[in-house]
Amino acid sequence: LWNLQYTQDFFGDNMEFFHNHNINYQFYGENNLIFKSNTGFRFDIINDVYTNISLRYDYETEPALGAENEDTTFVFGVGAKF
């Protein structure tokens, strides 16, 4: 298992770049490698409310029957910090 979480603040905490990914290699059965990543930007709107834009990418060497090896998703979101 490999896990990386990186963040970098810009403009005095008003904008944040983030990149998270993990790699999991399963030695049993099919010797399956699973890679998941999420990269994007988070922008403060007002107080503890923020919006984010990110690109999620997943890859699996031996996916479930009928599934694709790769999955890419572009995400827009709104959230709050508590």
C-alpha contacts under 8 A as a table, 3 or more apart, distances in Angstrom:
res1	aa1	res2	aa2	distance
1	L	22	N	7.24
1	L	23	I	5.72
1	L	24	N	4.62
1	L	25	Y	6.56
2	W	22	N	5.37
2	W	23	I	5.02
2	W	24	N	6.52
3	N	20	N	7.69
3	N	21	H	5.96
3	N	22	N	4.27
3	N	23	I	6.54
4	L	19	H	7.87
4	L	20	N	5.52
4	L	21	H	5.37
4	L	22	N	6.22
5	Q	18	F	7.60
5	Q	19	H	6.09
5	Q	20	N	4.42
5	Q	21	H	6.71
6	Y	18	F	5.59
6	Y	19	H	5.21
6	Y	20	N	6.15
7	T	16	E	6.66
7	T	17	F	5.60
7	T	18	F	4.38
7	T	19	H	6.55
8	Q	16	E	5.58
8	Q	17	F	5.18
8	Q	18	F	6.50
9	D	12	G	6.77
9	D	13	D	5.26
9	D	14	N	7.47
9	D	15	M	5.93
9	D	16	E	4.44
9	D	17	F	6.45
10	F	13	D	5.77
10	F	14	N	6.50
10	F	15	M	5.11
10	F	16	E	5.84
10	F	17	F	7.75
11	F	14	N	5.55
11	F	15	M	6.22
12	G	15	M	7.58
13	D	16	E	6.68
14	N	43	F	5.93
14	N	44	D	5.21
15	M	41	F	6.94
15	M	42	R	5.67
15	M	43	F	4.59
15	M	44	D	6.39
16	E	41	F	5.51
16	E	42	R	5.05
16	E	43	F	6.55
17	F	39	T	7.75
17	F	40	G	5.86
17	F	41	F	4.54
17	F	42	R	6.50
18	F	38	N	7.88
18	F	39	T	5.64
18	F	40	G	5.52
18	F	41	F	6.18
18	F	42	R	7.81
19	H	37	S	7.29
19	H	38	N	5.78
19	H	39	T	4.31
19	H	40	G	6.62
20	N	37	S	5.57
20	N	38	N	5.27
20	N	39	T	6.41
21	H	35	F	7.25
21	H	36	K	5.44
21	H	37	S	4.05
21	H	38	N	6.32
22	N	35	F	5.85
22	N	36	K	5.50
22	N	37	S	6.59
23	I	33	L	7.16
23	I	34	I	5.68
23	I	35	F	4.57
23	I	36	K	6.67
24	N	33	L	5.86
24	N	34	I	5.14
24	N	35	F	6.58
25	Y	31	N	7.00
25	Y	32	N	5.82
25	Y	33	L	4.44
25	Y	34	I	6.30
26	Q	29	G	7.82
26	Q	30	E	7.82
26	Q	31	N	5.34
26	Q	32	N	5.13
26	Q	33	L	6.34
27	F	30	E	7.45
27	F	31	N	4.73
27	F	32	N	6.98
28	Y	31	N	5.73
28	Y	32	N	7.99
29	G	32	N	7.79
30	E	62	E	6.85
31	N	62	E	7.95
32	N	60	E	6.95
32	N	61	T	5.64
32	N	62	E	5.46
33	L	60	E	5.65
33	L	61	T	5.45
33	L	62	E	7.36
34	I	58	D	7.51
34	I	59	Y	5.83
34	I	60	E	4.50
34	I	61	T	6.79
35	F	58	D	5.61
35	F	59	Y	5.08
35	F	60	E	6.36
36	K	56	R	7.50
36	K	57	Y	5.89
36	K	58	D	4.38
36	K	59	Y	6.49
37	S	56	R	5.59
37	S	57	Y	5.22
37	S	58	D	6.33
38	N	54	S	6.54
38	N	55	L	5.73
38	N	56	R	4.39
38	N	57	Y	6.51
39	T	54	S	5.33
39	T	55	L	5.36
39	T	56	R	6.51
40	G	52	N	7.18
40	G	53	I	5.50
40	G	54	S	3.90
40	G	55	L	6.15
41	F	52	N	5.59
41	F	53	I	5.47
41	F	54	S	6.36
42	R	50	Y	6.72
42	R	51	T	5.73
42	R	52	N	4.19
42	R	53	I	6.57
43	F	50	Y	5.49
43	F	51	T	5.34
43	F	52	N	6.10
44	D	47	N	7.33
44	D	48	D	7.26
44	D	49	V	6.22
44	D	50	Y	4.33
44	D	51	T	6.54
45	I	48	D	7.75
45	I	49	V	5.60
45	I	50	Y	5.00
45	I	51	T	6.86
46	I	49	V	5.34
46	I	50	Y	7.06
48	D	80	A	5.46
48	D	81	K	5.15
48	D	82	F	7.40
49	V	78	V	7.37
49	V	79	G	5.81
49	V	80	A	4.43
49	V	81	K	6.58
50	Y	78	V	5.76
50	Y	79	G	5.40
50	Y	80	A	6.11
51	T	76	F	7.42
51	T	77	G	5.50
51	T	78	V	4.28
51	T	79	G	6.18
52	N	75	V	7.88
52	N	76	F	5.80
52	N	77	G	5.20
52	N	78	V	6.37
53	I	74	F	7.59
53	I	75	V	5.66
53	I	76	F	4.70
53	I	77	G	6.58
54	S	74	F	5.96
54	S	75	V	5.16
54	S	76	F	6.70
55	L	72	T	7.18
55	L	73	T	5.80
55	L	74	F	4.65
55	L	75	V	6.18
56	R	71	D	7.98
56	R	72	T	5.67
56	R	73	T	5.05
56	R	74	F	6.37
56	R	75	V	7.52
57	Y	70	E	7.36
57	Y	71	D	5.75
57	Y	72	T	4.55
57	Y	73	T	6.51
58	D	70	E	5.66
58	D	71	D	5.11
58	D	72	T	6.51
59	Y	69	N	5.51
59	Y	70	E	4.53
59	Y	71	D	6.54
60	E	63	P	5.59
60	E	69	N	5.11
60	E	70	E	6.65
61	T	69	N	6.15
62	E	69	N	7.10
63	P	66	G	7.94
63	P	67	A	5.84
63	P	68	E	6.58
63	P	69	N	5.84
64	A	67	A	5.50
68	E	71	D	7.17
